[in-house]
Every structure is written in structure tokens, then in C-alpha cells.
Amino acid sequence: MSFNITYTLLFEVTFLHNYFLNSGEDTYAGMSGADKKKMLQNFDDDSFSTITPTVETNIRLKNYKMAFKPTKTGFRVYIKVKENDETDPYISVPPDLKLDFIVSIIDYQFENYTNLDFVLKQMFLFSNVKPSTEPVTFKYIPKINDNLLISDDYLISETTTNNFLSELHTQEKQDVFGIISLTMKGDNNPKNIVDAMGKIVSPNFKIHFDNRKTLWKYINRKEETTIETNKVKPLTYSGFVEIDPVNDFSPSEPANSQYPNPSVKSITKNNGDYYSEIFI
């Protein structure tokens, strides 16, 4: 007698970041399929973040025969299914079963190149269920085909933040940037992980960060002069943004002048505007 142990995809969470995926002023969204694939080959969310199931979620994964598998673009959760139906979990999954994953940032420059404002006592929440302590304007986690970028709208209140942190073990409460909290049945059908019959839907959720855009300030220490661009320019890991000395500055600079792109190490904020400082 032989036994086949079959696992199928329960759901996937895809992480993307435009700082790594855009090239200069060419956006990832506007690239061809071939160019997107090329950019993704060099992308790894481990370069800026870690995603780990909470202690309680690890217990639930084990109890329901699930497996957590990191990928270069996030993670997948697989579940054991019945031999005669790969959409039917081997162990029935309650619709209110919740799985939580901690997102921590490991790159100290993440705040510099990510288009978000960070609030000390609030964290980001990516969920398919609205907490009762959040307003009706609560932003649900996007799906893979949603043309949505993560913004400050995904910050939750101090009350909701504290409620989530209270569910964590002591050692888990350090350096929590955000929580991915997914319940088997979401608040609306498109966000469901299992359907009304308990069958697997295998959705792919997306957390897509945008790159920060800054005013570029060129500081000439020798001549003690400073000039800055009229408009913000994108910060990207790849590619080059051409500076037009005639049109990008007021007053214009000589047409034959050349200006380098900034690094993400030197960024300042003044009156709500972000500046990249380049010393020339």
C-alpha cells in the first residue's frame, strides 16, 4: 500500500519595491514583460526585510498541516490536501483561522529610499480583515493584479498596534515594522483564502513599496554655493537619471554642466520636503 502526501498552495504574498525594480526614470510598471522578468531576477526582498511567522502562527501551521516557504519575492504557505481533491484541505480549515507574519526591516537605509513616513508608536498592517478598532477607511492588503502601492494609509492606530503587539511573545516585539495578518475568510470574497465550502482559492496578495523621490541639492563646498532641482527626482538602485542643467534648475546652469546622481545615504527633511544632498 502506498500513500501520497500532497501539498498545494494555500496563498502567496508577493513583496515588491520600486527602488530595486525601477531603472532611473523607467518604472517597473511601464516595462515590458521581458524587462520586468530581468529586474525580478536581481530582486530579493531579503536585502531589506525579514518575514517570519509568529510563534502562535507556527503552532497553527503545524496543527493544520501547513508549510511556510520563503521566496525571493515574499513567501508562500502550502497545505496538505486530500488525494482525490487538491482544493480540499486534509484537515478542515476554520474560516476564522488567522495567520500572522512579522515584517522587520534589516536595511538601515530603508526609510531613505522608501516613500513612507514612519511613526514611532504605529506599525503597518497588511490584512484581509479590518480590526474593530480601525475606521471604515481601513486599507485592505492588495491582490497581485491591483495597481496599488503601499502608502501611509496602511499605518494603523496606536490602539490597534498595541492589540497586535499584545498577541506576540516578548522576544517577538522588537523591531516590528508591520504585520501581515491573513484570515481564511476575509471581509469580502476577493480577499478570501478559502471559499464558502472550505475549498482552497490560492490567492496571491501583494505588498508593493514605492521608491522615494527627493529634491536633489548640489553643494559646492569650495565655492560655497548650493543649487537644487526644481522638481523631485526618483531614487533607484539601478539606472541613471539625467539632469538637464538648463531646465532642472532655476536659474538655469550652463548647458554643458554635468551632475551626478545621489546615493541614499544623505537625505534630509525640511518642512515636509525630502532632499538628497550631493557634494560636488
N, C-alpha and C positions, 0 to 999 in steps of 0.2 A: 504494500500500500504506500502511495506517495502523497505528500502534502505540498501544495504550492502556496507559499506565503506571498501574497500580492499587496503591494502598496501603490496608492495613486495620489496624485497631487490634490491636497485639500485646498490650499490657497498659496499665493505668492505675493511678496511685497517687493517692488522694484524701487531702488534708490537711484536717482539721477542728480547731477549737479552741473549747471551750465558753465561754471568756472573751468571745469575739466573738459566739457563736451563742446563748448563753443570754440571757434578758432578766430581770434581777433574780433572783427565785427561780423563775421559769418556765424549765424546762430545755428545751433543743433536742430531746432525745429524747421529751419529752412533748408537743411541739407538733403541731398539725395539719399536714397536707401543705402547705397554703397558707401557713401561718406559717413553716414551715421554708424554703420557697422564698423568702419575703420576707427572712428573715435571711441566706440564702445570697447574695442579690443584693448585699448590702453587705459580703460577706466576701471577703477577698483574702489568701491566705497570704503574698504579697509584703510585707505590712505587718509581718511578724515574722521571716520566714525567706527564705533563698535556697536553691534546689536546682539543682545543676549536675552533669552527667556528669563523671566523672574523665577525665583525658587518655587513659588506656588505653581507657576505655569509649567515648569519642568515636571512637577508631580502629575499635573493633568495630562501632559503629553504622554507620560508613561502609562497612566491609567487607561487612556483611550487608544493605546497602540499607535501613537503619532511619533513622527521623527522630524526634528528641526535640522535643516541643511542650509548653511550659509552659501551664498553665491557671490560673484564679483559685483553684482548689482543688487544686493539685498539678501533675501533668504526665501526659502520655500518650506512649507510644512506638508509632510506626507502622512497618510493614514492607511492603516491596514483595512482592506476591504474583503468582501465575500468573493469566493472563487467564481461564482456564477453571475456576479454583477459588480463591476468595478466602480459603480457610483453609489454602492450601498456599504456604509461602514461596517466593519466586522463587529464592532461594539457600537450600539446606537448612541448617537451624539445628542445630548440635550440642546435645545435651541438657545438656552441662556448660558451655555458654556462660554466662558471668557478666557482668552489667552492674551497675556500682556508681555511686551518685549521692551526692554530698556534701551534707549538710544543715548550713547555717550559720545562726546566729541573728543578726539585724541589729537587733533591738529590745532595748536595754539593760534594759528593764523586764520582759522575757520571764520571767525567773526569779521575779519578784514575783507575776505573775498565773497562773503555770503550776504545777500540782500535781505537781511533781517535785523531787527532791533532786539537786543537781549535784555530781559527784565529779571532782576536778581531773584525775586520770590515767585516767579511764574515759569512754568515749563510749557513746552509744546505738546499737544495731544493729537494723535492721528487715529481716529476711531470711526467705526460704523454705527455707533450708538451714542446719542447725546446724553451726557451726565445730567442729572436732575438739577444740578447747581449751575448749569450753563444756560445762557439765554437762547431764544429761538433762532438767533443769528449764528448759532454754532456751526462751524465748518466741518463737514464730514471728510474723511480720508478720500482722496480722489481714486478713480479707477485708471487703468493703464492708458485708455484712449481719451481720457478727459484732458482738455487743453488748459490745465491749471498748474500754477506754480505755488509753492508754499510761501505764505506771507505771514505777517504778524497776526493775521486773523486767526491763526491756529494756536496762538497763545491762549491758555486757559486762566481762569481767575485764581487768586491765591487759595480760595476755599477748595476749588476742585483740585488744584495742585496738591494741597495738603491731604486731601482724601486719598489720592492715588499713592502719595508717598507713605501714608499710614499703612497701606497694604504690603509694603515692601519690608523685607528683613533689614536689620540695621546696616549690615555690610553692603546693601544694595543702594542705599540712599545717597551715596556720594556721586557727585558729578553727573546728575541726571539732566540731560538736555531735553529729553522728551520721552513719551511713552507711546508705543503702538499698541492699541487695545482693540482687539477684534473679537466680536461675539458671533456665534454661529448663525444667528438670525439678526440682521441689522434692523435699523429703524425703517428701512424701505427695501423693496425687493432687489434693486440693483446692487445693494451692498451686502446681500446675503451670501453666506458661505455654504449653507445647506438650504434646500428648498423646504416647502411645507411638508413634504413626505420624508424629510430627513436625508434626501439624496444629495450627493456632493455636486456643487456647482463649479468649483475650482476657479474662483475669481483671481484676478491679478490687480492688486492695489498699487498705487504709485505715490512716492514722495519725491517730488522734483524741486530742488532748490535752484534759485536764480543767482547769477553772479552779481556782485555789487558793481555799481557804476559810480565813478567819482570824478570830481573836478581835478584836473591834473595841474599841479603847481610846480613850476620850474624855478629853482632857487639858485642863483649865481652868487656864490659867496665872495668870489674875487671882486666882482663889480658891484656887489651888494644890491642886486636887482631881483625882483620876483615877478613872474608873469604866470597867468593861469588861463586854462581853456575857458571858452565861453559856455560850453556845454559839457555835461558829464560824458565820460568815456568808459567803455567796459573793461573790467579786469578779467583776463583769461590766462590759463596755463599755457595754451598753445596759440600760435599765430602772432600777428603783429598789427597794431592799429596805427595807420599812417596819420601823422599830424600835418595839417595844412597851415603853415605859418601865416598865410595871408587871411584865411577865413576863420581859423580856430582861436585867434586872439584879438582882443580889442585894447589898444590899437594894434594893427597888423604888424607882424615881424617880417624881416627880409625874406623874400621868396625862396632863397637858396639855403635857408636855415634848416637844420635837422634836429629832431628832438626824440630822445629815446622813450620807450615805454617804461612805466614804473614797475617796481616789484610790489608785492602785497605786504611788505614788512613795515612800510612807513605810511600810515594812514591816520589822519586826524579828523575830528568832527568839530564843526563850529556853526552855531545857530541852525542846527539840523542838517547842514550840508557836510558831506564827506569829501576829504581832499587826499589825494595821493601826492606825496612830496618827492620830487626828483631833484637831486643836487647835481648841477652841471658846472 
